[in-house]
């Protein structure tokens, strides 16, 4: 965790005011241990990126990526596709998402990435941000 904090401090420019934060998406934030998560409960306490009310993520999904079926116990999720083409499953229904498309998913409903057809850039927002909120579906999970 100490290395993560040091890397973020070294590679992320942050301006913090009493009422706002302005920062850049550093390569460390996108490609490092945080895997594109900009803020959430998982950042160390005291970090300007530590929040319990919301999680925000910017990711580039590589071609062929898949994800196991899961749900979030108590978080709503919003995801917007900025570029590319990705197939998702929501509650057993399959949908191809392309730029400008988004989804809003209520807590407890299942989702997964079926397949990334073209490299896809996304922004995701989940709220609230709580530990151990992602539950994989299946006997061996």
Phi and psi in radians as a Rosetta constraint file:
Dihedral C 1 N 2 CA 2 C 2 CIRCULARHARMONIC -1.079 0.35
Dihedral N 2 CA 2 C 2 N 3 CIRCULARHARMONIC -0.725 0.35
Dihedral C 2 N 3 CA 3 C 3 CIRCULARHARMONIC -1.095 0.35
Dihedral N 3 CA 3 C 3 N 4 CIRCULARHARMONIC -0.729 0.35
Dihedral C 3 N 4 CA 4 C 4 CIRCULARHARMONIC -1.009 0.35
Dihedral N 4 CA 4 C 4 N 5 CIRCULARHARMONIC -0.843 0.35
Dihedral C 4 N 5 CA 5 C 5 CIRCULARHARMONIC -1.092 0.35
Dihedral N 5 CA 5 C 5 N 6 CIRCULARHARMONIC -0.764 0.35
Dihedral C 5 N 6 CA 6 C 6 CIRCULARHARMONIC -1.080 0.35
Dihedral N 6 CA 6 C 6 N 7 CIRCULARHARMONIC -0.768 0.35
Dihedral C 6 N 7 CA 7 C 7 CIRCULARHARMONIC -1.107 0.35
Dihedral N 7 CA 7 C 7 N 8 CIRCULARHARMONIC -0.742 0.35
Dihedral C 7 N 8 CA 8 C 8 CIRCULARHARMONIC -1.111 0.35
Dihedral N 8 CA 8 C 8 N 9 CIRCULARHARMONIC -0.768 0.35
Dihedral C 8 N 9 CA 9 C 9 CIRCULARHARMONIC -1.087 0.35
Dihedral N 9 CA 9 C 9 N 10 CIRCULARHARMONIC -0.678 0.35
Dihedral C 9 N 10 CA 10 C 10 CIRCULARHARMONIC -1.282 0.35
Dihedral N 10 CA 10 C 10 N 11 CIRCULARHARMONIC -0.499 0.35
Dihedral C 10 N 11 CA 11 C 11 CIRCULARHARMONIC -2.001 0.35
Dihedral N 11 CA 11 C 11 N 12 CIRCULARHARMONIC -0.053 0.35
Dihedral C 11 N 12 CA 12 C 12 CIRCULARHARMONIC -2.091 0.35
Dihedral N 12 CA 12 C 12 N 13 CIRCULARHARMONIC 2.173 0.35
Dihedral C 12 N 13 CA 13 C 13 CIRCULARHARMONIC -1.592 0.35
Dihedral N 13 CA 13 C 13 N 14 CIRCULARHARMONIC 2.204 0.35
Dihedral C 13 N 14 CA 14 C 14 CIRCULARHARMONIC -2.239 0.35
Dihedral N 14 CA 14 C 14 N 15 CIRCULARHARMONIC 2.299 0.35
Dihedral C 14 N 15 CA 15 C 15 CIRCULARHARMONIC -2.004 0.35
Dihedral N 15 CA 15 C 15 N 16 CIRCULARHARMONIC 2.054 0.35
Dihedral C 15 N 16 CA 16 C 16 CIRCULARHARMONIC -1.991 0.35
Dihedral N 16 CA 16 C 16 N 17 CIRCULARHARMONIC 2.217 0.35
Dihedral C 16 N 17 CA 17 C 17 CIRCULARHARMONIC -2.024 0.35
Dihedral N 17 CA 17 C 17 N 18 CIRCULARHARMONIC 2.975 0.35
Dihedral C 17 N 18 CA 18 C 18 CIRCULARHARMONIC -1.032 0.35
Dihedral N 18 CA 18 C 18 N 19 CIRCULARHARMONIC -0.555 0.35
Dihedral C 18 N 19 CA 19 C 19 CIRCULARHARMONIC -2.020 0.35
Dihedral N 19 CA 19 C 19 N 20 CIRCULARHARMONIC 0.014 0.35
Dihedral C 19 N 20 CA 20 C 20 CIRCULARHARMONIC -2.798 0.35
Dihedral N 20 CA 20 C 20 N 21 CIRCULARHARMONIC 2.889 0.35
Dihedral C 20 N 21 CA 21 C 21 CIRCULARHARMONIC -2.312 0.35
Dihedral N 21 CA 21 C 21 N 22 CIRCULARHARMONIC 2.358 0.35
Dihedral C 21 N 22 CA 22 C 22 CIRCULARHARMONIC -2.118 0.35
Dihedral N 22 CA 22 C 22 N 23 CIRCULARHARMONIC 2.250 0.35
Dihedral C 22 N 23 CA 23 C 23 CIRCULARHARMONIC -2.643 0.35
Dihedral N 23 CA 23 C 23 N 24 CIRCULARHARMONIC 2.928 0.35
Dihedral C 23 N 24 CA 24 C 24 CIRCULARHARMONIC -1.818 0.35
Dihedral N 24 CA 24 C 24 N 25 CIRCULARHARMONIC 2.732 0.35
Dihedral C 24 N 25 CA 25 C 25 CIRCULARHARMONIC -1.491 0.35
Dihedral N 25 CA 25 C 25 N 26 CIRCULARHARMONIC 1.692 0.35
Dihedral C 25 N 26 CA 26 C 26 CIRCULARHARMONIC -1.277 0.35
Dihedral N 26 CA 26 C 26 N 27 CIRCULARHARMONIC 2.788 0.35
Dihedral C 26 N 27 CA 27 C 27 CIRCULARHARMONIC -1.051 0.35
Dihedral N 27 CA 27 C 27 N 28 CIRCULARHARMONIC -0.613 0.35
Dihedral C 27 N 28 CA 28 C 28 CIRCULARHARMONIC -1.089 0.35
Dihedral N 28 CA 28 C 28 N 29 CIRCULARHARMONIC -0.714 0.35
Dihedral C 28 N 29 CA 29 C 29 CIRCULARHARMONIC -1.197 0.35
Dihedral N 29 CA 29 C 29 N 30 CIRCULARHARMONIC -0.700 0.35
Dihedral C 29 N 30 CA 30 C 30 CIRCULARHARMONIC -1.369 0.35
Dihedral N 30 CA 30 C 30 N 31 CIRCULARHARMONIC -0.789 0.35
Dihedral C 30 N 31 CA 31 C 31 CIRCULARHARMONIC -1.846 0.35
Dihedral N 31 CA 31 C 31 N 32 CIRCULARHARMONIC -0.146 0.35
Dihedral C 31 N 32 CA 32 C 32 CIRCULARHARMONIC -1.524 0.35
Dihedral N 32 CA 32 C 32 N 33 CIRCULARHARMONIC -2.681 0.35
Dihedral C 32 N 33 CA 33 C 33 CIRCULARHARMONIC -1.021 0.35
Dihedral N 33 CA 33 C 33 N 34 CIRCULARHARMONIC -0.466 0.35
Dihedral C 33 N 34 CA 34 C 34 CIRCULARHARMONIC -1.446 0.35
Dihedral N 34 CA 34 C 34 N 35 CIRCULARHARMONIC -0.170 0.35
Dihedral C 34 N 35 CA 35 C 35 CIRCULARHARMONIC 0.863 0.35
Dihedral N 35 CA 35 C 35 N 36 CIRCULARHARMONIC 0.644 0.35
Dihedral C 35 N 36 CA 36 C 36 CIRCULARHARMONIC 1.683 0.35
Dihedral N 36 CA 36 C 36 N 37 CIRCULARHARMONIC -0.111 0.35
Dihedral C 36 N 37 CA 37 C 37 CIRCULARHARMONIC -1.321 0.35
Dihedral N 37 CA 37 C 37 N 38 CIRCULARHARMONIC 2.152 0.35
Dihedral C 37 N 38 CA 38 C 38 CIRCULARHARMONIC -1.515 0.35
Dihedral N 38 CA 38 C 38 N 39 CIRCULARHARMONIC -0.625 0.35
Dihedral C 38 N 39 CA 39 C 39 CIRCULARHARMONIC -2.710 0.35
Dihedral N 39 CA 39 C 39 N 40 CIRCULARHARMONIC 2.765 0.35
Dihedral C 39 N 40 CA 40 C 40 CIRCULARHARMONIC 2.775 0.35
Dihedral N 40 CA 40 C 40 N 41 CIRCULARHARMONIC 3.102 0.35
Dihedral C 40 N 41 CA 41 C 41 CIRCULARHARMONIC -1.110 0.35
Dihedral N 41 CA 41 C 41 N 42 CIRCULARHARMONIC -0.382 0.35
Dihedral C 41 N 42 CA 42 C 42 CIRCULARHARMONIC -1.343 0.35
Dihedral N 42 CA 42 C 42 N 43 CIRCULARHARMONIC -0.215 0.35
Dihedral C 42 N 43 CA 43 C 43 CIRCULARHARMONIC -1.321 0.35
Dihedral N 43 CA 43 C 43 N 44 CIRCULARHARMONIC 2.626 0.35
Dihedral C 43 N 44 CA 44 C 44 CIRCULARHARMONIC -1.056 0.35
Dihedral N 44 CA 44 C 44 N 45 CIRCULARHARMONIC 2.526 0.35
Dihedral C 44 N 45 CA 45 C 45 CIRCULARHARMONIC -0.985 0.35
Dihedral N 45 CA 45 C 45 N 46 CIRCULARHARMONIC 2.460 0.35
Dihedral C 45 N 46 CA 46 C 46 CIRCULARHARMONIC 1.635 0.35
Dihedral N 46 CA 46 C 46 N 47 CIRCULARHARMONIC -0.322 0.35
Dihedral C 46 N 47 CA 47 C 47 CIRCULARHARMONIC -1.290 0.35
Dihedral N 47 CA 47 C 47 N 48 CIRCULARHARMONIC 2.527 0.35
Dihedral C 47 N 48 CA 48 C 48 CIRCULARHARMONIC -1.149 0.35
Dihedral N 48 CA 48 C 48 N 49 CIRCULARHARMONIC -0.271 0.35
Dihedral C 48 N 49 CA 49 C 49 CIRCULARHARMONIC -1.653 0.35
Dihedral N 49 CA 49 C 49 N 50 CIRCULARHARMONIC -0.069 0.35
Dihedral C 49 N 50 CA 50 C 50 CIRCULARHARMONIC -1.367 0.35
Dihedral N 50 CA 50 C 50 N 51 CIRCULARHARMONIC 2.110 0.35
Dihedral C 50 N 51 CA 51 C 51 CIRCULARHARMONIC -2.537 0.35
Dihedral N 51 CA 51 C 51 N 52 CIRCULARHARMONIC 2.526 0.35
Dihedral C 51 N 52 CA 52 C 52 CIRCULARHARMONIC -1.848 0.35
Dihedral N 52 CA 52 C 52 N 53 CIRCULARHARMONIC -0.177 0.35
Dihedral C 52 N 53 CA 53 C 53 CIRCULARHARMONIC -1.594 0.35
Dihedral N 53 CA 53 C 53 N 54 CIRCULARHARMONIC -0.398 0.35
Dihedral C 53 N 54 CA 54 C 54 CIRCULARHARMONIC -2.743 0.35
Dihedral N 54 CA 54 C 54 N 55 CIRCULARHARMONIC 2.609 0.35
Dihedral C 54 N 55 CA 55 C 55 CIRCULARHARMONIC -2.129 0.35
Dihedral N 55 CA 55 C 55 N 56 CIRCULARHARMONIC 2.376 0.35
Dihedral C 55 N 56 CA 56 C 56 CIRCULARHARMONIC -2.267 0.35
Dihedral N 56 CA 56 C 56 N 57 CIRCULARHARMONIC 2.401 0.35
Dihedral C 56 N 57 CA 57 C 57 CIRCULARHARMONIC -2.401 0.35
Dihedral N 57 CA 57 C 57 N 58 CIRCULARHARMONIC 2.486 0.35
Dihedral C 57 N 58 CA 58 C 58 CIRCULARHARMONIC -2.145 0.35
Dihedral N 58 CA 58 C 58 N 59 CIRCULARHARMONIC 2.143 0.35
Dihedral C 58 N 59 CA 59 C 59 CIRCULARHARMONIC -2.384 0.35
Dihedral N 59 CA 59 C 59 N 60 CIRCULARHARMONIC 2.642 0.35
Dihedral C 59 N 60 CA 60 C 60 CIRCULARHARMONIC -1.894 0.35
Dihedral N 60 CA 60 C 60 N 61 CIRCULARHARMONIC 2.026 0.35
Dihedral C 60 N 61 CA 61 C 61 CIRCULARHARMONIC -1.596 0.35
Dihedral N 61 CA 61 C 61 N 62 CIRCULARHARMONIC 2.169 0.35
Dihedral C 61 N 62 CA 62 C 62 CIRCULARHARMONIC -1.349 0.35
Dihedral N 62 CA 62 C 62 N 63 CIRCULARHARMONIC 2.682 0.35
Dihedral C 62 N 63 CA 63 C 63 CIRCULARHARMONIC -0.952 0.35
Dihedral N 63 CA 63 C 63 N 64 CIRCULARHARMONIC 2.358 0.35
Dihedral C 63 N 64 CA 64 C 64 CIRCULARHARMONIC 1.585 0.35
Dihedral N 64 CA 64 C 64 N 65 CIRCULARHARMONIC -0.209 0.35
Dihedral C 64 N 65 CA 65 C 65 CIRCULARHARMONIC -1.055 0.35
Dihedral N 65 CA 65 C 65 N 66 CIRCULARHARMONIC 2.464 0.35
Dihedral C 65 N 66 CA 66 C 66 CIRCULARHARMONIC -2.268 0.35
Dihedral N 66 CA 66 C 66 N 67 CIRCULARHARMONIC 2.927 0.35
Dihedral C 66 N 67 CA 67 C 67 CIRCULARHARMONIC -2.509 0.35
Dihedral N 67 CA 67 C 67 N 68 CIRCULARHARMONIC 2.539 0.35
Dihedral C 67 N 68 CA 68 C 68 CIRCULARHARMONIC -1.311 0.35
Dihedral N 68 CA 68 C 68 N 69 CIRCULARHARMONIC 2.612 0.35
Dihedral C 68 N 69 CA 69 C 69 CIRCULARHARMONIC -1.086 0.35
Dihedral N 69 CA 69 C 69 N 70 CIRCULARHARMONIC 2.319 0.35
Dihedral C 69 N 70 CA 70 C 70 CIRCULARHARMONIC -2.692 0.35
Dihedral N 70 CA 70 C 70 N 71 CIRCULARHARMONIC 3.015 0.35
Dihedral C 70 N 71 CA 71 C 71 CIRCULARHARMONIC -2.509 0.35
Dihedral N 71 CA 71 C 71 N 72 CIRCULARHARMONIC 2.909 0.35
Dihedral C 71 N 72 CA 72 C 72 CIRCULARHARMONIC -1.961 0.35
Dihedral N 72 CA 72 C 72 N 73 CIRCULARHARMONIC 2.243 0.35
Dihedral C 72 N 73 CA 73 C 73 CIRCULARHARMONIC -1.021 0.35
Dihedral N 73 CA 73 C 73 N 74 CIRCULARHARMONIC -0.784 0.35
Dihedral C 73 N 74 CA 74 C 74 CIRCULARHARMONIC -2.444 0.35
Dihedral N 74 CA 74 C 74 N 75 CIRCULARHARMONIC 0.250 0.35
Dihedral C 74 N 75 CA 75 C 75 CIRCULARHARMONIC -1.952 0.35
Dihedral N 75 CA 75 C 75 N 76 CIRCULARHARMONIC 2.435 0.35
Dihedral C 75 N 76 CA 76 C 76 CIRCULARHARMONIC -1.420 0.35
Dihedral N 76 CA 76 C 76 N 77 CIRCULARHARMONIC 2.582 0.35
Dihedral C 76 N 77 CA 77 C 77 CIRCULARHARMONIC -2.271 0.35
Dihedral N 77 CA 77 C 77 N 78 CIRCULARHARMONIC 2.366 0.35
Dihedral C 77 N 78 CA 78 C 78 CIRCULARHARMONIC -2.149 0.35
Dihedral N 78 CA 78 C 78 N 79 CIRCULARHARMONIC 2.332 0.35
Dihedral C 78 N 79 CA 79 C 79 CIRCULARHARMONIC -2.389 0.35
Dihedral N 79 CA 79 C 79 N 80 CIRCULARHARMONIC 2.320 0.35
Dihedral C 79 N 80 CA 80 C 80 CIRCULARHARMONIC -2.091 0.35
Dihedral N 80 CA 80 C 80 N 81 CIRCULARHARMONIC 2.255 0.35
Dihedral C 80 N 81 CA 81 C 81 CIRCULARHARMONIC -1.527 0.35
Dihedral N 81 CA 81 C 81 N 82 CIRCULARHARMONIC 2.130 0.35
Dihedral C 81 N 82 CA 82 C 82 CIRCULARHARMONIC -1.586 0.35
Dihedral N 82 CA 82 C 82 N 83 CIRCULARHARMONIC -0.642 0.35
Dihedral C 82 N 83 CA 83 C 83 CIRCULARHARMONIC -2.737 0.35
Dihedral N 83 CA 83 C 83 N 84 CIRCULARHARMONIC 2.790 0.35
Dihedral C 83 N 84 CA 84 C 84 CIRCULARHARMONIC 1.672 0.35
Dihedral N 84 CA 84 C 84 N 85 CIRCULARHARMONIC -2.818 0.35
Dihedral C 84 N 85 CA 85 C 85 CIRCULARHARMONIC -2.650 0.35
Dihedral N 85 CA 85 C 85 N 86 CIRCULARHARMONIC 2.130 0.35
Dihedral C 85 N 86 CA 86 C 86 CIRCULARHARMONIC -2.405 0.35
Dihedral N 86 CA 86 C 86 N 87 CIRCULARHARMONIC 2.505 0.35
Dihedral C 86 N 87 CA 87 C 87 CIRCULARHARMONIC -1.852 0.35
Dihedral N 87 CA 87 C 87 N 88 CIRCULARHARMONIC 2.249 0.35
Dihedral C 87 N 88 CA 88 C 88 CIRCULARHARMONIC -2.060 0.35
Dihedral N 88 CA 88 C 88 N 89 CIRCULARHARMONIC 2.713 0.35
Dihedral C 88 N 89 CA 89 C 89 CIRCULARHARMONIC -2.019 0.35
Dihedral N 89 CA 89 C 89 N 90 CIRCULARHARMONIC 2.233 0.35
Dihedral C 89 N 90 CA 90 C 90 CIRCULARHARMONIC -2.183 0.35
Dihedral N 90 CA 90 C 90 N 91 CIRCULARHARMONIC 2.052 0.35
Dihedral C 90 N 91 CA 91 C 91 CIRCULARHARMONIC 0.881 0.35
Dihedral N 91 CA 91 C 91 N 92 CIRCULARHARMONIC 0.666 0.35
Dihedral C 91 N 92 CA 92 C 92 CIRCULARHARMONIC 1.510 0.35
Dihedral N 92 CA 92 C 92 N 93 CIRCULARHARMONIC -0.100 0.35
Dihedral C 92 N 93 CA 93 C 93 CIRCULARHARMONIC -1.727 0.35
Dihedral N 93 CA 93 C 93 N 94 CIRCULARHARMONIC 2.452 0.35
Dihedral C 93 N 94 CA 94 C 94 CIRCULARHARMONIC -1.854 0.35
Dihedral N 94 CA 94 C 94 N 95 CIRCULARHARMONIC 2.397 0.35
Dihedral C 94 N 95 CA 95 C 95 CIRCULARHARMONIC -2.461 0.35
Dihedral N 95 CA 95 C 95 N 96 CIRCULARHARMONIC 2.373 0.35
Dihedral C 95 N 96 CA 96 C 96 CIRCULARHARMONIC -1.610 0.35
Dihedral N 96 CA 96 C 96 N 97 CIRCULARHARMONIC 2.177 0.35
Dihedral C 96 N 97 CA 97 C 97 CIRCULARHARMONIC -1.910 0.35
Dihedral N 97 CA 97 C 97 N 98 CIRCULARHARMONIC 2.348 0.35
Dihedral C 97 N 98 CA 98 C 98 CIRCULARHARMONIC -2.230 0.35
Dihedral N 98 CA 98 C 98 N 99 CIRCULARHARMONIC 3.049 0.35
Dihedral C 98 N 99 CA 99 C 99 CIRCULARHARMONIC -0.881 0.35
Dihedral N 99 CA 99 C 99 N 100 CIRCULARHARMONIC 2.329 0.35
Dihedral C 99 N 100 CA 100 C 100 CIRCULARHARMONIC 1.603 0.35
Dihedral N 100 CA 100 C 100 N 101 CIRCULARHARMONIC -0.230 0.35
Dihedral C 100 N 101 CA 101 C 101 CIRCULARHARMONIC -1.519 0.35
Dihedral N 101 CA 101 C 101 N 102 CIRCULARHARMONIC 2.654 0.35
Dihedral C 101 N 102 CA 102 C 102 CIRCULARHARMONIC -2.565 0.35
Dihedral N 102 CA 102 C 102 N 103 CIRCULARHARMONIC 2.906 0.35
Dihedral C 102 N 103 CA 103 C 103 CIRCULARHARMONIC -2.353 0.35
Dihedral N 103 CA 103 C 103 N 104 CIRCULARHARMONIC 2.697 0.35
Dihedral C 103 N 104 CA 104 C 104 CIRCULARHARMONIC -2.197 0.35
Dihedral N 104 CA 104 C 104 N 105 CIRCULARHARMONIC 2.185 0.35
Dihedral C 104 N 105 CA 105 C 105 CIRCULARHARMONIC -2.150 0.35
Dihedral N 105 CA 105 C 105 N 106 CIRCULARHARMONIC 2.286 0.35
Dihedral C 105 N 106 CA 106 C 106 CIRCULARHARMONIC -1.390 0.35
Dihedral N 106 CA 106 C 106 N 107 CIRCULARHARMONIC 2.703 0.35
Dihedral C 106 N 107 CA 107 C 107 CIRCULARHARMONIC -0.965 0.35
Dihedral N 107 CA 107 C 107 N 108 CIRCULARHARMONIC 2.526 0.35
Dihedral C 107 N 108 CA 108 C 108 CIRCULARHARMONIC 1.494 0.35
Dihedral N 108 CA 108 C 108 N 109 CIRCULARHARMONIC -0.139 0.35
Dihedral C 108 N 109 CA 109 C 109 CIRCULARHARMONIC -1.639 0.35
Dihedral N 109 CA 109 C 109 N 110 CIRCULARHARMONIC 2.445 0.35
Dihedral C 109 N 110 CA 110 C 110 CIRCULARHARMONIC -1.392 0.35
Dihedral N 110 CA 110 C 110 N 111 CIRCULARHARMONIC 2.636 0.35
Dihedral C 110 N 111 CA 111 C 111 CIRCULARHARMONIC -2.693 0.35
Dihedral N 111 CA 111 C 111 N 112 CIRCULARHARMONIC 2.779 0.35
Dihedral C 111 N 112 CA 112 C 112 CIRCULARHARMONIC -2.951 0.35
Dihedral N 112 CA 112 C 112 N 113 CIRCULARHARMONIC 2.716 0.35
Dihedral C 112 N 113 CA 113 C 113 CIRCULARHARMONIC -1.435 0.35
Dihedral N 113 CA 113 C 113 N 114 CIRCULARHARMONIC 2.104 0.35
Dihedral C 113 N 114 CA 114 C 114 CIRCULARHARMONIC -1.387 0.35
Dihedral N 114 CA 114 C 114 N 115 CIRCULARHARMONIC -0.860 0.35
Dihedral C 114 N 115 CA 115 C 115 CIRCULARHARMONIC -2.900 0.35
Dihedral N 115 CA 115 C 115 N 116 CIRCULARHARMONIC 2.420 0.35
Dihedral C 115 N 116 CA 116 C 116 CIRCULARHARMONIC -1.616 0.35
Dihedral N 116 CA 116 C 116 N 117 CIRCULARHARMONIC 1.973 0.35
Dihedral C 116 N 117 CA 117 C 117 CIRCULARHARMONIC -1.445 0.35
Dihedral N 117 CA 117 C 117 N 118 CIRCULARHARMONIC -0.640 0.35
Dihedral C 117 N 118 CA 118 C 118 CIRCULARHARMONIC -2.341 0.35
Dihedral N 118 CA 118 C 118 N 119 CIRCULARHARMONIC 2.568 0.35
Dihedral C 118 N 119 CA 119 C 119 CIRCULARHARMONIC -0.810 0.35
Dihedral N 119 CA 119 C 119 N 120 CIRCULARHARMONIC 2.269 0.35
Dihedral C 119 N 120 CA 120 C 120 CIRCULARHARMONIC -2.239 0.35
Dihedral N 120 CA 120 C 120 N 121 CIRCULARHARMONIC 2.236 0.35
Dihedral C 120 N 121 CA 121 C 121 CIRCULARHARMONIC -1.727 0.35
Dihedral N 121 CA 121 C 121 N 122 CIRCULARHARMONIC 2.310 0.35
Dihedral C 121 N 122 CA 122 C 122 CIRCULARHARMONIC -2.324 0.35
Dihedral N 122 CA 122 C 122 N 123 CIRCULARHARMONIC 2.741 0.35
Dihedral C 122 N 123 CA 123 C 123 CIRCULARHARMONIC -2.135 0.35
Dihedral N 123 CA 123 C 123 N 124 CIRCULARHARMONIC 2.261 0.35
Dihedral C 123 N 124 CA 124 C 124 CIRCULARHARMONIC -2.156 0.35
Dihedral N 124 CA 124 C 124 N 125 CIRCULARHARMONIC 2.519 0.35
Dihedral C 124 N 125 CA 125 C 125 CIRCULARHARMONIC -2.294 0.35
Dihedral N 125 CA 125 C 125 N 126 CIRCULARHARMONIC 2.296 0.35
Dihedral C 125 N 126 CA 126 C 126 CIRCULARHARMONIC -2.278 0.35
Dihedral N 126 CA 126 C 126 N 127 CIRCULARHARMONIC 2.363 0.35
Dihedral C 126 N 127 CA 127 C 127 CIRCULARHARMONIC -2.586 0.35
Dihedral N 127 CA 127 C 127 N 128 CIRCULARHARMONIC 2.464 0.35
Dihedral C 127 N 128 CA 128 C 128 CIRCULARHARMONIC -1.328 0.35
Dihedral N 128 CA 128 C 128 N 129 CIRCULARHARMONIC 3.076 0.35
Dihedral C 128 N 129 CA 129 C 129 CIRCULARHARMONIC -1.758 0.35
Dihedral N 129 CA 129 C 129 N 130 CIRCULARHARMONIC 1.910 0.35
Dihedral C 129 N 130 CA 130 C 130 CIRCULARHARMONIC -2.336 0.35
Dihedral N 130 CA 130 C 130 N 131 CIRCULARHARMONIC 2.547 0.35
Dihedral C 130 N 131 CA 131 C 131 CIRCULARHARMONIC -1.119 0.35
Dihedral N 131 CA 131 C 131 N 132 CIRCULARHARMONIC 2.627 0.35
Dihedral C 131 N 132 CA 132 C 132 CIRCULARHARMONIC 0.941 0.35
Dihedral N 132 CA 132 C 132 N 133 CIRCULARHARMONIC 0.722 0.35
Dihedral C 132 N 133 CA 133 C 133 CIRCULARHARMONIC -1.627 0.35
Dihedral N 133 CA 133 C 133 N 134 CIRCULARHARMONIC -0.318 0.35
Dihedral C 133 N 134 CA 134 C 134 CIRCULARHARMONIC -1.654 0.35
Dihedral N 134 CA 134 C 134 N 135 CIRCULARHARMONIC 2.075 0.35
Dihedral C 134 N 135 CA 135 C 135 CIRCULARHARMONIC -2.049 0.35
Dihedral N 135 CA 135 C 135 N 136 CIRCULARHARMONIC 2.080 0.35
Dihedral C 135 N 136 CA 136 C 136 CIRCULARHARMONIC -1.390 0.35
Dihedral N 136 CA 136 C 136 N 137 CIRCULARHARMONIC 2.519 0.35
Dihedral C 136 N 137 CA 137 C 137 CIRCULARHARMONIC -1.678 0.35
Dihedral N 137 CA 137 C 137 N 138 CIRCULARHARMONIC 2.289 0.35
Dihedral C 137 N 138 CA 138 C 138 CIRCULARHARMONIC 2.387 0.35
Dihedral N 138 CA 138 C 138 N 139 CIRCULARHARMONIC 2.688 0.35
Dihedral C 138 N 139 CA 139 C 139 CIRCULARHARMONIC -1.132 0.35
Dihedral N 139 CA 139 C 139 N 140 CIRCULARHARMONIC -0.551 0.35
Dihedral C 139 N 140 CA 140 C 140 CIRCULARHARMONIC -1.736 0.35
Dihedral N 140 CA 140 C 140 N 141 CIRCULARHARMONIC 0.177 0.35
